[in-house]
Amino acid sequence: MKVPATINTYCTKCNAHTEHTVTLYKKGKERGLAIGARRHERELHGYGGQKYPIQRNKAKTTDKKTLVLTCKKCGRKTMRSGVRLRKLEIIR
């Protein structure tokens, strides 16, 4: 799917329709000292092995891509809900 680099859409901060730049959402680096990571690491120690099944084979052929819209006027970022597609291309 081809998406334009700028989209004219509603901004909640400006309370009006303004131009937004479009980027693809990317997950940030996971923190090793976060409570969930520490808890999971603790569960893996000792006998018993993995606490939940690891998914080996992928069921879906596509991923959900989330768009990040940044307002050119105020800089507010909003996320547009993920659309299931194989390839996303941002047209400059």
C-alpha positions in Angstrom: 0.0 0.0 0.0 1.3 3.5 -0.9 0.7 6.3 1.6 1.5 10.0 1.0 4.2 11.6 3.2 1.8 14.4 4.2 -1.8 14.0 5.1 -4.4 16.7 5.9 -6.2 15.4 9.0 -7.7 16.5 12.4 -5.3 17.6 15.2 -6.7 17.3 18.7 -4.4 20.0 20.1 -5.0 22.6 17.3 -8.7 21.6 17.2 -8.6 22.0 13.4 -7.6 20.1 10.3 -3.8 20.6 9.7 -1.1 19.0 7.7 0.6 16.0 9.3 3.8 14.1 8.3 3.4 10.4 8.1 6.0 7.9 9.5 5.9 4.2 10.3 5.8 3.2 14.0 8.8 1.4 15.2 9.1 -0.4 18.6 11.6 1.1 21.0 14.4 -0.8 22.7 13.2 -3.0 25.6 14.5 -2.1 29.1 16.2 -5.1 30.7 15.5 -3.7 34.2 11.7 -3.3 33.6 9.6 -5.3 36.1 8.1 -7.6 33.4 11.6 -8.5 32.1 12.9 -9.1 35.7 9.9 -11.3 36.5 10.2 -13.3 33.3 13.9 -13.9 33.9 13.1 -15.1 37.5 10.5 -17.5 36.2 13.1 -19.1 33.9 15.5 -20.0 36.7 15.4 -23.5 38.3 13.3 -26.4 37.1 10.3 -26.2 34.9 11.7 -24.4 31.9 9.6 -22.0 29.8 6.4 -20.8 31.6 4.3 -20.3 28.4 4.5 -21.8 25.0 6.7 -20.1 22.4 5.0 -19.7 19.1 7.2 -21.5 16.5 5.3 -21.1 13.2 3.6 -17.9 12.2 -0.1 -18.1 11.5 -0.5 -14.8 9.7 1.2 -13.8 6.4 1.0 -10.0 7.1 1.7 -7.6 9.9 -0.3 -4.7 11.2 1.5 -1.5 10.4 0.8 1.6 12.6 1.2 5.1 11.2 2.5 7.9 13.3 1.0 11.3 12.3 3.0 14.4 13.4 1.2 17.8 13.2 3.3 20.3 11.3 1.8 23.2 13.3 2.2 22.1 16.9 4.2 18.8 16.7 1.5 16.6 18.4 1.9 13.0 17.5 -1.0 10.7 17.1 -1.1 7.0 16.0 -3.4 5.8 13.3 -4.6 2.2 14.1 -2.8 -0.6 12.5 -3.8 -1.8 9.0 -3.0 -5.4 8.0 -0.8 -5.3 4.9 2.3 -6.9 3.4 4.2 -3.8 2.4 3.8 -0.1 3.3 5.5 2.5 1.1 5.6 6.2 2.0 5.6 8.4 -1.1 7.7 11.5 -0.8 
